[in-house]
Amino acid sequence: MSRKYAALFKPLKIRGVILKNRMLSTASTPHFLQGKEPYPTEKVISHFANRAKNGAAAVYINHFHKDDFPFPGRAIDNPPGHFNLFDINDYTAQNYFCQLIDSIHFYGGKATGYIMSSPDWFYKDGQVPPPPGDMPPMPGMGEMEPQCTENDRDRSAADDNMPGMLDVKDITKEMMQNYYENVAREASDLKRLGFDIISMHCCYRHSPQAQLASPITNHRTDEYGGSVENRNRFILEMYQAMRKAVGNDTPLEIVYSVCEDGGYTVEDTIEFAKMANGLIDVLHLRSGDMDPQHPLGYTSTEECPAPYLEEMGKVCKAVHELGLDMVVAASAGFQDPDIANGAIEDGKADLIGMARAWINNPDYVTKVSEGRKDDITPCIRCNKCHVPCGKDMWRSFCSVNPKLGLEDKLERMIDPPSKSLKVAVIGGGPAGMEYAMTAAQRGHKVTLYEAADELGGALKHTDYASFKWPLKQFKNYLIHQMDKNGVELKLGTKATGEMIKAGGYDAVAVAIGAEPTCPPIPGSDGDNVRFAANCYGDVANELSDEIVMIGGGDIGVETALYLAELGKKVKVLEMLPELIADAPHAHYKNMVHNYWRREPNFSFKCGVRVTSIDKDGVNYIDHKGNEGKAPCKDVLLAIGMKAKTDGVMEFADCADIFHVLGDCESASSVAHAVRTGFALASTL
């Protein structure tokens, strides 16, 4: 095989199922692709069919049970629901599942039914007995107390805020038997619908079976507690019931944490593999805890983007050396084909599970197959495909893939270009580069003007903070695409309306970005006050070692952490009850929280209103009305950004087609910049 990444493209037979390659599309449904429909709509079907078309060997589908969460108050005021939830038991939904499976099969992919868990399964036929008397009313939300500050250093992450589950010591053998029967019935139902592989979620201590496997949560003293064999007895008996239900031709997979911090070890997992030999066909290993399974720049590095790969490799090699009749899949942060292919070649994994690679690259496998690593759109690990935030909390999108959520209708929205146009782009940030790339790919002659001597715009700061490496990769990817697609660059050139008009362009797109702004605070014009967004690189070295940051949003927190890494003591003051209030709440916040808890130079105080700035510090009033002062030598502002709308209008009459992109339209996000750049260039 002559492909550069040949190991990833080797077919693999598991029982009666042949996978066309080693790349799996793991359970990962972008939120809000559809509404409350109990069946997969055409939008969801198109999305997952495209993963198979993209080249995924197996596409995982999960969330087969409808569930309604009764939020108090108005739904629009509460955090969004987590997932699209189907209902496998709804008789109007069955045919839509079949359409979804058939669409995956159309492209040669296999459909994996991914079973989660349900507390209802502990009861006969999944029917929970009604509670005695009236249910107590759900409490109201109440006022949110501000976060702790320096005193929360030892507080743990999301994995301790577990969903409410039955304590495993209270699970009786009768309940276990009910659970086995209900899981087996679900596996049988999934097979009847046409799913090729049946998988079960057994990791992070997020299901009864995972809690029983872990010594952290299992303190039983009977045959279901204590030793590795006893703690995994429930899982093995459950899989025996599943095997009986689906027969011998259907592969069974378990998704299992490779090891736990303070729980079971890699050696314990190898012992489990021995016990499961001949019963479980795919040992799919994930991170030890939930948050690192969705790694950010804070929890992974550019050199090691896939946490736990070494531990997974130890298990895989042991499985091979022992001659066990199972294969090992590894997942968590895979996208780089060099790392994924190397893991297969080195015997660290037989299969590679990926989630975000399929979300941010509609053509990932094509690029890998052709050895075009530099053309793979990097994931910036913002987790917004998992749960959006801010004003986007009800949308389904990817920050770097503007096609996500439009797969079912994009062909109807974009017409082929009728002729080649001469196009000018003003601004070399993400919006301008995305527009230039898309326009050039559509056959237009594009010239990009950038006032600075280098491209990147607001993303240039990513060259400095260690944890911003995913966004730095995306910035560098866009810069590479300018040269690859033949965009003419005029760097160090401040475009003027007169210059562009004289160029005889058919279309002009303005992407000059936004600038930091600040409401009137007494003292904010002092010599010791600067904007946070401008304090990277050489400017950071000019700052003192005692700094107060006013504003605890993304820019404020990231800049404060960057300066803290340089050895400067930074205190963040935030008016809202928490820092990075608009960040995605699923996994992202917890991992950032944990990062700053480990940074001794970083501190913060929430729920405060800044009243004035002096030469020696910042005065404020806390949420209880008490006055205070944060002493410092330098003050940084991260309170807001303002679109450069005035500069935009200089180019309004320079061409017949006039487009406004990204932050200079409305100060927003990378996602907004990319979406507007792609969308408007697609109309040319």
FIKE-732354 format. One line per field, with one value per residue (C-alpha): residue number from 1; residue in one letter; x, y, z. Coordinates in pm, whole numbers. Last residue first. Example, Ala and Ser with C-alpha at 12.3 -4.5 7.8 and 13.67 -1.06 7.14 Angstrom:
2
pos [2, 1]
code [S, A]
X [1367, 1230]
Y [-106, -450]
Z [714, 780]
END
This chain:
684
pos [684, 683, 682, 681, 680, 679, 678, 677, 676, 675, 674, 673, 672, 671, 670, 669, 668, 667, 666, 665, 664, 663, 662, 661, 660, 659, 658, 657, 656, 655, 654, 653, 652, 651, 650, 649, 648, 647, 646, 645, 644, 643, 642, 641, 640, 639, 638, 637, 636, 635, 634, 633, 632, 631, 630, 629, 628, 627, 626, 625, 624, 623, 622, 621, 620, 619, 618, 617, 616, 615, 614, 613, 612, 611, 610, 609, 608, 607, 606, 605, 604, 603, 602, 601, 600, 599, 598, 597, 596, 595, 594, 593, 592, 591, 590, 589, 588, 587, 586, 585, 584, 583, 582, 581, 580, 579, 578, 577, 576, 575, 574, 573, 572, 571, 570, 569, 568, 567, 566, 565, 564, 563, 562, 561, 560, 559, 558, 557, 556, 555, 554, 553, 552, 551, 550, 549, 548, 547, 546, 545, 544, 543, 542, 541, 540, 539, 538, 537, 536, 535, 534, 533, 532, 531, 530, 529, 528, 527, 526, 525, 524, 523, 522, 521, 520, 519, 518, 517, 516, 515, 514, 513, 512, 511, 510, 509, 508, 507, 506, 505, 504, 503, 502, 501, 500, 499, 498, 497, 496, 495, 494, 493, 492, 491, 490, 489, 488, 487, 486, 485, 484, 483, 482, 481, 480, 479, 478, 477, 476, 475, 474, 473, 472, 471, 470, 469, 468, 467, 466, 465, 464, 463, 462, 461, 460, 459, 458, 457, 456, 455, 454, 453, 452, 451, 450, 449, 448, 447, 446, 445, 444, 443, 442, 441, 440, 439, 438, 437, 436, 435, 434, 433, 432, 431, 430, 429, 428, 427, 426, 425, 424, 423, 422, 421, 420, 419, 418, 417, 416, 415, 414, 413, 412, 411, 410, 409, 408, 407, 406, 405, 404, 403, 402, 401, 400, 399, 398, 397, 396, 395, 394, 393, 392, 391, 390, 389, 388, 387, 386, 385, 384, 383, 382, 381, 380, 379, 378, 377, 376, 375, 374, 373, 372, 371, 370, 369, 368, 367, 366, 365, 364, 363, 362, 361, 360, 359, 358, 357, 356, 355, 354, 353, 352, 351, 350, 349, 348, 347, 346, 345, 344, 343, 342, 341, 340, 339, 338, 337, 336, 335, 334, 333, 332, 331, 330, 329, 328, 327, 326, 325, 324, 323, 322, 321, 320, 319, 318, 317, 316, 315, 314, 313, 312, 311, 310, 309, 308, 307, 306, 305, 304, 303, 302, 301, 300, 299, 298, 297, 296, 295, 294, 293, 292, 291, 290, 289, 288, 287, 286, 285, 284, 283, 282, 281, 280, 279, 278, 277, 276, 275, 274, 273, 272, 271, 270, 269, 268, 267, 266, 265, 264, 263, 262, 261, 260, 259, 258, 257, 256, 255, 254, 253, 252, 251, 250, 249, 248, 247, 246, 245, 244, 243, 242, 241, 240, 239, 238, 237, 236, 235, 234, 233, 232, 231, 230, 229, 228, 227, 226, 225, 224, 223, 222, 221, 220, 219, 218, 217, 216, 215, 214, 213, 212, 211, 210, 209, 208, 207, 206, 205, 204, 203, 202, 201, 200, 199, 198, 197, 196, 195, 194, 193, 192, 191, 190, 189, 188, 187, 186, 185, 184, 183, 182, 181, 180, 179, 178, 177, 176, 175, 174, 173, 172, 171, 170, 169, 168, 167, 166, 165, 164, 163, 162, 161, 160, 159, 158, 157, 156, 155, 154, 153, 152, 151, 150, 149, 148, 147, 146, 145, 144, 143, 142, 141, 140, 139, 138, 137, 136, 135, 134, 133, 132, 131, 130, 129, 128, 127, 126, 125, 124, 123, 122, 121, 120, 119, 118, 117, 116, 115, 114, 113, 112, 111, 110, 109, 108, 107, 106, 105, 104, 103, 102, 101, 100, 99, 98, 97, 96, 95, 94, 93, 92, 91, 90, 89, 88, 87, 86, 85, 84, 83, 82, 81, 80, 79, 78, 77, 76, 75, 74, 73, 72, 71, 70, 69, 68, 67, 66, 65, 64, 63, 62, 61, 60, 59, 58, 57, 56, 55, 54, 53, 52, 51, 50, 49, 48, 47, 46, 45, 44, 43, 42, 41, 40, 39, 38, 37, 36, 35, 34, 33, 32, 31, 30, 29, 28, 27, 26, 25, 24, 23, 22, 21, 20, 19, 18, 17, 16, 15, 14, 13, 12, 11, 10, 9, 8, 7, 6, 5, 4, 3, 2, 1]
code [L, T, S, A, L, A, F, G, T, R, V, A, H, A, V, S, S, A, S, E, C, D, G, L, V, H, F, I, D, A, C, D, A, F, E, M, V, G, D, T, K, A, K, M, G, I, A, L, L, V, D, K, C, P, A, K, G, E, N, G, K, H, D, I, Y, N, V, G, D, K, D, I, S, T, V, R, V, G, C, K, F, S, F, N, P, E, R, R, W, Y, N, H, V, M, N, K, Y, H, A, H, P, A, D, A, I, L, E, P, L, M, E, L, V, K, V, K, K, G, L, E, A, L, Y, L, A, T, E, V, G, I, D, G, G, G, I, M, V, I, E, D, S, L, E, N, A, V, D, G, Y, C, N, A, A, F, R, V, N, D, G, D, S, G, P, I, P, P, C, T, P, E, A, G, I, A, V, A, V, A, D, Y, G, G, A, K, I, M, E, G, T, A, K, T, G, L, K, L, E, V, G, N, K, D, M, Q, H, I, L, Y, N, K, F, Q, K, L, P, W, K, F, S, A, Y, D, T, H, K, L, A, G, G, L, E, D, A, A, E, Y, L, T, V, K, H, G, R, Q, A, A, T, M, A, Y, E, M, G, A, P, G, G, G, I, V, A, V, K, L, S, K, S, P, P, D, I, M, R, E, L, K, D, E, L, G, L, K, P, N, V, S, C, F, S, R, W, M, D, K, G, C, P, V, H, C, K, N, C, R, I, C, P, T, I, D, D, K, R, G, E, S, V, K, T, V, Y, D, P, N, N, I, W, A, R, A, M, G, I, L, D, A, K, G, D, E, I, A, G, N, A, I, D, P, D, Q, F, G, A, S, A, A, V, V, M, D, L, G, L, E, H, V, A, K, C, V, K, G, M, E, E, L, Y, P, A, P, C, E, E, T, S, T, Y, G, L, P, H, Q, P, D, M, D, G, S, R, L, H, L, V, D, I, L, G, N, A, M, K, A, F, E, I, T, D, E, V, T, Y, G, G, D, E, C, V, S, Y, V, I, E, L, P, T, D, N, G, V, A, K, R, M, A, Q, Y, M, E, L, I, F, R, N, R, N, E, V, S, G, G, Y, E, D, T, R, H, N, T, I, P, S, A, L, Q, A, Q, P, S, H, R, Y, C, C, H, M, S, I, I, D, F, G, L, R, K, L, D, S, A, E, R, A, V, N, E, Y, Y, N, Q, M, M, E, K, T, I, D, K, V, D, L, M, G, P, M, N, D, D, A, A, S, R, D, R, D, N, E, T, C, Q, P, E, M, E, G, M, G, P, M, P, P, M, D, G, P, P, P, P, V, Q, G, D, K, Y, F, W, D, P, S, S, M, I, Y, G, T, A, K, G, G, Y, F, H, I, S, D, I, L, Q, C, F, Y, N, Q, A, T, Y, D, N, I, D, F, L, N, F, H, G, P, P, N, D, I, A, R, G, P, F, P, F, D, D, K, H, F, H, N, I, Y, V, A, A, A, G, N, K, A, R, N, A, F, H, S, I, V, K, E, T, P, Y, P, E, K, G, Q, L, F, H, P, T, S, A, T, S, L, M, R, N, K, L, I, V, G, R, I, K, L, P, K, F, L, A, A, Y, K, R, S, M]
X [-1944, -2205, -1965, -1738, -2023, -2074, -1709, -1603, -1924, -1888, -1517, -1546, -1855, -1684, -1370, -1586, -1784, -1730, -2002, -1949, -1583, -1553, -1627, -1696, -1850, -1913, -1945, -2013, -2022, -1684, -1524, -1848, -1852, -1474, -1449, -1761, -1566, -1343, -1643, -1762, -1448, -1639, -1596, -1448, -1520, -1408, -1055, -862, -515, -387, -20, 140, -100, -314, -669, -890, -1214, -1553, -1829, -2169, -2243, -2163, -1822, -1739, -1415, -1098, -805, -441, -138, -168, -543, -832, -1196, -1530, -1483, -1792, -1735, -1917, -1600, -1253, -953, -613, -330, 37, -2, -125, -265, -610, -583, -565, -840, -1078, -984, -1064, -1390, -1501, -1443, -1600, -1957, -2018, -1906, -1759, -2001, -1929, -1553, -1517, -1811, -2065, -2037, -1849, -1503, -1172, -870, -555, -221, 117, 378, 595, 565, 302, 102, 116, -36, -293, -398, -421, -641, -862, -912, -966, -1212, -1416, -1291, -1267, -1039, -697, -481, -104, 199, 521, 546, 471, 735, 798, 434, 476, 750, 511, 151, -17, -238, -553, -523, -578, -348, -356, -51, -28, -381, -679, -881, -854, -1226, -1401, -1583, -1674, -1379, -1301, -1075, -1068, -1253, -1171, -1061, -1245, -1377, -1466, -1442, -1589, -1545, -1212, -1083, -767, -830, -1126, -910, -641, -893, -1075, -751, -556, -282, -3, 249, 148, 5, -71, -189, -401, -278, -467, -161, -14, -326, -393, -70, -184, -514, -333, -103, -403, -559, -237, -216, -574, -475, -154, -336, -228, 134, 43, 276, 204, -169, -146, -144, -505, -649, -510, -320, -115, 220, 374, 68, -165, -299, -437, -553, -575, -802, -854, -1172, -1191, -1418, -1113, -990, -1317, -1304, -942, -992, -1306, -1136, -831, -1040, -1246, -944, -738, -567, -771, -911, -998, -1002, -1167, -1135, -1410, -1413, -1746, -2080, -1974, -2154, -2463, -2460, -2775, -2923, -2599, -2587, -2928, -2885, -2524, -2607, -2541, -2166, -2062, -1873, -1607, -1364, -1582, -1815, -2188, -2516, -2710, -2911, -2619, -2503, -2592, -2351, -2241, -2238, -2228, -2040, -1965, -1854, -1579, -1317, -1061, -921, -961, -713, -844, -655, -481, -132, -179, -231, -114, -379, -555, -536, -694, -968, -1019, -1081, -1325, -1602, -1329, -1434, -1690, -1509, -1187, -1400, -1494, -1213, -1158, -847, -846, -579, -398, -53, 94, 360, 211, -140, -21, 200, -101, -287, 13, 107, -261, -299, -663, -678, -783, -917, -970, -800, -947, -817, -892, -1009, -922, -644, -300, -139, 120, -153, -365, -50, 42, -304, -301, 41, -64, -369, -141, 86, -210, -349, -393, -388, -240, 114, 360, 102, 7, -296, -506, -505, -504, -824, -892, -1244, -1157, -964, -1299, -1455, -1188, -957, -936, -1087, -1022, -1239, -1191, -1350, -1459, -1607, -1700, -1404, -1167, -1355, -1162, -827, -928, -1024, -675, -530, -753, -625, -267, -353, -474, -804, -882, -675, -644, -823, -714, -797, -1154, -1380, -1598, -1705, -1766, -1972, -1936, -2247, -2208, -2234, -2590, -2751, -2945, -2708, -2418, -2606, -2677, -2311, -2224, -2428, -2265, -1923, -2009, -2151, -1845, -1609, -1576, -1547, -1265, -1070, -1101, -1320, -1684, -1945, -1891, -1983, -1795, -1922, -1717, -1754, -1719, -1342, -1276, -1415, -1585, -1914, -1917, -1862, -2151, -2378, -2295, -2077, -1780, -1564, -1625, -1866, -2064, -2174, -2124, -2325, -2190, -2377, -2689, -2975, -3294, -3306, -2951, -3053, -3355, -3137, -2896, -3192, -3331, -2993, -2972, -3319, -3249, -2914, -3065, -3348, -3092, -2895, -3208, -3273, -2912, -2964, -2807, -2783, -2402, -2388, -2527, -2805, -2715, -2738, -2509, -2155, -2015, -1689, -1594, -1657, -1335, -1195, -1162, -812, -734, -1082, -962, -793, -1131, -1464, -1727, -1998, -2328, -2598, -2941, -3228, -3274, -3609, -3655, -3836, -4161, -4173, -4333, -4669, -4718, -4505, -4291, -4422, -4243, -3983, -4070, -3768, -3931, -3872, -3670, -3295, -3326, -3501, -3168, -3073, -2743, -2555, -2585, -2391, -2537, -2254, -2338, -2084, -1960, -1960, -2102, -2459, -2427, -2428, -2738, -2906, -2842, -3002, -3298, -3344, -3339, -3604, -3816, -3817, -3922, -4303, -4322, -4152, -3943, -3613, -3677, -3423, -3250, -3056, -2821, -2732, -3030, -2948, -2857, -3158, -3310, -3458, -3633, -3832, -3858, -3757, -3603, -3799, -3560, -3739, -3598, -3623, -3403, -3178, -2895, -2626, -2511, -2154, -2028, -1794, -1525, -1539, -1456, -1600, -1906, -1949, -1919, -2150, -2415, -2390, -2467, -2725, -2921, -2909, -3046, -3296, -3441, -3333, -3639, -3796, -3826, -3740, -3534, -3257, -2887, -2916, -2605, -2328, -2356, -2039, -2029, -1711, -1642, -1393, -1079, -909, -1022, -1290, -1428, -1538, -1809, -1865, -1646, -1423, -1246, -1005, -926, -589, -638, -491, -173, -116, -70, 161, -40, 158, 0]
Y [3531, 3400, 3149, 3437, 3565, 3234, 3142, 3474, 3511, 3160, 3196, 3530, 3424, 3102, 3292, 3505, 3828, 4195, 4275, 4384, 4470, 4148, 3913, 4028, 4317, 4257, 4500, 4389, 4665, 4790, 5083, 5241, 5105, 5106, 5400, 5264, 4993, 5231, 5363, 5011, 4918, 4679, 4749, 4505, 4481, 4476, 4342, 4631, 4588, 4774, 4802, 4876, 4680, 4689, 4550, 4778, 4710, 4857, 4635, 4644, 4274, 4205, 4370, 4740, 4825, 5033, 4940, 4990, 5209, 5478, 5482, 5325, 5383, 5222, 4860, 4650, 4314, 3980, 3785, 3804, 3648, 3491, 3376, 3359, 3016, 2850, 2506, 2646, 2826, 2500, 2332, 2614, 2589, 2217, 2274, 2546, 2335, 2011, 2108, 2469, 2627, 2971, 3263, 3310, 3308, 3393, 3370, 3583, 3868, 4191, 4039, 4144, 3936, 3936, 3881, 3804, 3798, 3490, 3459, 3189, 3446, 3675, 3405, 3321, 3687, 3713, 3404, 3524, 3875, 3773, 3495, 3702, 3809, 4185, 4429, 4264, 4377, 4343, 4308, 4193, 4510, 4524, 4599, 4229, 4183, 4445, 4236, 3948, 4001, 4296, 4443, 4242, 4343, 4713, 4938, 5139, 5261, 5591, 5677, 5704, 5451, 5675, 5723, 5446, 5548, 5226, 5055, 4954, 4709, 4722, 4524, 4362, 4509, 4247, 4437, 4243, 4411, 4280, 4355, 4528, 4806, 4871, 5247, 5196, 4993, 5262, 5547, 5360, 5310, 4993, 4997, 4791, 4614, 4293, 4289, 3922, 3768, 3462, 3165, 2890, 2730, 3066, 3183, 2832, 2832, 3146, 2975, 2670, 2895, 3057, 2715, 2583, 2894, 2826, 2477, 2614, 2860, 2686, 2800, 3168, 3345, 3262, 3272, 3652, 3669, 3550, 3904, 3964, 3662, 3778, 3953, 4293, 4475, 4680, 4371, 4377, 4052, 4016, 3749, 3628, 3417, 3045, 2920, 2808, 3167, 3297, 3038, 3114, 3492, 3474, 3248, 3478, 3791, 3638, 3484, 3806, 3947, 4261, 4423, 4162, 4265, 4047, 4033, 3802, 3476, 3395, 3223, 3089, 2768, 2832, 2784, 2753, 2443, 2248, 2362, 2216, 1899, 1974, 2313, 2230, 2222, 2394, 2677, 2436, 2629, 2734, 2437, 2493, 2389, 2685, 2724, 2850, 3091, 3404, 3292, 2931, 2625, 2273, 1991, 2167, 2459, 2247, 2517, 2255, 2469, 2174, 2208, 2211, 1936, 2096, 2069, 1692, 1644, 1281, 1203, 952, 1190, 1472, 1246, 1105, 1449, 1576, 1737, 1842, 2020, 1761, 1452, 1542, 1639, 1280, 1036, 675, 508, 130, -134, 70, 109, -148, 89, 100, 172, 448, 588, 624, 821, 1037, 1116, 1157, 1446, 1433, 1227, 1409, 1119, 771, 431, 109, -232, -557, -884, -1254, -1240, -1360, -1254, -1048, -877, -785, -670, -445, -290, -233, -67, 146, 275, 392, 566, 727, 864, 1219, 1272, 1614, 1524, 1756, 2032, 1992, 1869, 1982, 2361, 2345, 2153, 1780, 1631, 1294, 1501, 1611, 1268, 1095, 800, 873, 634, 279, 80, -290, -440, -804, -866, -1227, -1433, -1259, -1058, -1202, -1142, -788, -724, -830, -584, -314, -396, -361, -17, 75, 102, 404, 688, 857, 606, 369, 287, 406, 160, 173, -189, -335, -631, -760, -925, -1275, -1475, -1398, -1065, -1163, -1430, -1191, -917, -1146, -1247, -878, -801, -1090, -953, -599, -709, -927, -634, -541, -906, -988, -674, -763, -587, -577, -774, -1107, -937, -663, -364, -45, 44, 417, 474, 101, 135, -144, -101, 267, 187, -63, 182, 455, 764, 620, 773, 472, 191, 310, 5, -78, -288, -327, -365, -164, -281, -202, -561, -521, -212, -396, -689, -455, -284, -622, -723, -397, -455, -816, -737, -450, -668, -925, -656, -534, -886, -909, -593, -255, -56, -79, 72, 403, 493, 776, 1157, 1297, 1343, 1675, 1510, 1459, 1824, 1935, 1939, 2212, 2235, 2585, 2714, 2950, 3192, 3305, 3143, 3196, 3456, 3340, 3277, 3404, 3159, 2877, 2766, 2436, 2150, 2070, 1751, 1454, 1364, 1043, 731, 729, 538, 211, 250, 48, -75, -411, -508, -246, -183, -69, 252, 391, 421, 359, 452, 215, 306, 145, 128, 170, 45, 258, 161, 490, 366, 185, 518, 630, 294, 336, 681, 566, 271, 506, 709, 396, 325, 673, 667, 355, 544, 294, 404, 755, 1014, 1275, 1557, 1642, 1871, 2091, 2460, 2651, 2836, 3175, 3063, 2775, 3015, 2925, 2591, 2341, 2018, 1793, 1581, 1245, 1051, 746, 641, 879, 719, 670, 568, 576, 296, 297, 676, 779, 1125, 956, 781, 1114, 1266, 1009, 1128, 1491, 1409, 1186, 1458, 1723, 1477, 1423, 1150, 1042, 1164, 1519, 1766, 1997, 1923, 1981, 2134, 1981, 1833, 1455, 1277, 899, 794, 822, 537, 525, 187, 121, -64, -237, -594, -738, -1111, -1141, -832, -803, -513, -318, -137, 234, 380, 173, 317, 676, 777, 569, 328, 0]
Z [-526, -281, -124, -20, 194, 372, 425, 574, 776, 924, 995, 1174, 1369, 1482, 1579, 1807, 1844, 1782, 1528, 1167, 1218, 1416, 1128, 775, 580, 209, -83, -442, -704, -590, -403, -280, 77, 126, 366, 534, 716, 911, 1103, 1186, 1376, 1602, 1974, 2225, 2596, 2956, 2938, 3092, 3242, 3548, 3643, 3981, 4198, 4513, 4498, 4705, 4888, 4971, 5106, 4939, 4967, 4599, 4637, 4587, 4405, 4409, 4184, 4276, 4348, 4081, 4130, 3939, 4026, 4109, 3998, 4068, 4235, 4209, 4140, 4292, 4126, 4176, 3947, 4052, 4214, 3889, 3977, 4045, 3711, 3520, 3721, 3638, 3268, 3277, 3459, 3222, 2912, 3036, 2946, 3052, 2726, 2811, 2860, 3231, 3180, 3551, 3788, 3975, 3721, 3799, 3757, 3915, 3811, 4023, 3849, 4005, 3727, 3677, 3299, 3348, 3545, 3242, 3020, 3287, 3311, 2931, 2916, 3203, 3068, 2706, 2795, 3039, 3380, 3339, 3519, 3541, 3834, 3801, 4028, 3856, 3648, 3278, 3011, 2949, 2851, 2576, 2415, 2351, 2457, 2626, 2351, 2429, 2794, 2726, 2926, 3250, 3447, 3260, 3367, 3133, 3333, 3640, 3689, 3495, 3176, 2992, 2820, 2465, 2288, 1907, 1645, 1312, 979, 773, 471, 158, -182, -505, -875, -817, -1040, -838, -833, -605, -368, -344, -303, -29, 155, 229, 488, 332, 553, 377, 26, -30, -358, -281, -484, -302, -141, -40, 142, 272, 472, 656, 737, 878, 1081, 1249, 1314, 1469, 1689, 1801, 1914, 2075, 2301, 2624, 2596, 2555, 2309, 1946, 2019, 2046, 1664, 1658, 1664, 1316, 1191, 894, 913, 841, 964, 742, 564, 209, 48, -330, -475, -831, -821, -898, -621, -422, -437, -288, -9, 81, 70, 285, 541, 541, 596, 875, 1050, 1044, 736, 673, 359, 98, -268, -535, -913, -1028, -1224, -1381, -1310, -970, -863, -647, -270, -58, -223, -179, 183, 267, 471, 565, 717, 1081, 1028, 706, 878, 1007, 1229, 1525, 1484, 1507, 1660, 1787, 2109, 2319, 2049, 2247, 2515, 2492, 2271, 2418, 2247, 1920, 2136, 2289, 2214, 2111, 1825, 1587, 1304, 946, 766, 468, 618, 658, 286, 259, -6, 218, 514, 313, 180, 530, 681, 418, 628, 871, 1193, 1301, 1176, 1361, 1664, 1744, 1677, 1777, 1640, 1599, 1659, 1923, 2078, 1838, 1706, 1355, 1485, 1721, 1445, 1215, 1481, 1574, 1214, 1125, 1374, 1480, 1798, 2117, 2318, 2171, 2159, 2021, 2121, 1940, 2090, 2081, 2337, 2230, 2558, 2369, 2166, 2468, 2651, 2360, 2362, 2739, 2735, 2436, 2621, 2901, 2650, 2474, 2804, 2671, 2292, 2204, 2316, 2135, 2089, 2452, 2640, 2935, 2892, 2512, 2553, 2582, 2565, 2722, 2977, 3127, 3178, 3381, 3318, 2949, 2697, 2588, 2347, 2417, 2107, 2084, 2429, 2511, 2388, 2627, 2890, 3186, 3015, 2925, 3289, 3398, 3145, 3291, 3640, 3514, 3376, 3724, 3910, 4124, 4266, 3927, 3708, 3432, 3069, 3113, 2931, 2621, 2570, 2226, 2111, 1756, 1608, 1456, 1778, 1877, 1969, 2283, 2417, 2372, 2557, 2852, 2868, 2841, 3154, 3341, 3243, 3350, 3688, 3756, 3696, 4063, 4161, 3921, 4006, 4373, 4630, 4532, 4337, 4521, 4848, 5036, 4839, 4846, 4476, 4407, 4406, 4367, 4013, 3821, 4010, 3920, 3554, 3551, 3734, 3484, 3487, 3680, 3403, 3174, 3090, 2783, 2586, 2217, 1973, 1620, 1291, 1371, 1150, 1341, 1468, 1602, 1797, 1939, 2048, 2225, 2394, 2505, 2643, 2839, 2983, 3078, 3238, 3438, 3566, 3680, 3858, 4034, 4159, 4274, 4479, 4405, 4729, 4753, 4404, 4530, 4287, 4058, 4060, 3795, 3923, 4032, 4133, 3768, 3703, 3869, 4219, 4479, 4625, 4505, 4595, 4871, 4630, 4500, 4567, 4303, 4345, 4490, 4231, 4326, 4339, 4087, 4218, 4398, 4225, 4403, 4610, 4435, 4587, 4778, 4737, 4422, 4119, 4042, 3767, 3456, 3263, 3192, 3555, 3738, 3745, 3385, 3492, 3616, 3248, 3079, 2760, 2467, 2152, 1840, 1589, 1221, 968, 681, 315, 192, 154, 489, 674, 480, 549, 922, 924, 717, 955, 1253, 1073, 1025, 1399, 1512, 1480, 1700, 1983, 2180, 2026, 2150, 2041, 2254, 2088, 2368, 2655, 2721, 2722, 3038, 3177, 3096, 2764, 2940, 3157, 3524, 3669, 3429, 3395, 3200, 2944, 2842, 2520, 2508, 2221, 2303, 2086, 1727, 1647, 1289, 1184, 915, 885, 529, 472, 324, 658, 839, 578, 664, 1024, 934, 668, 909, 1175, 937, 788, 1135, 1376, 1578, 1902, 1760, 2034, 1815, 1567, 1520, 1863, 2011, 1802, 1840, 1941, 1986, 1807, 1434, 1399, 1185, 1130, 772, 572, 882, 811, 1036, 1091, 1401, 1382, 1046, 992, 676, 662, 593, 912, 869, 520, 632, 345, 102, -115, 0]
END
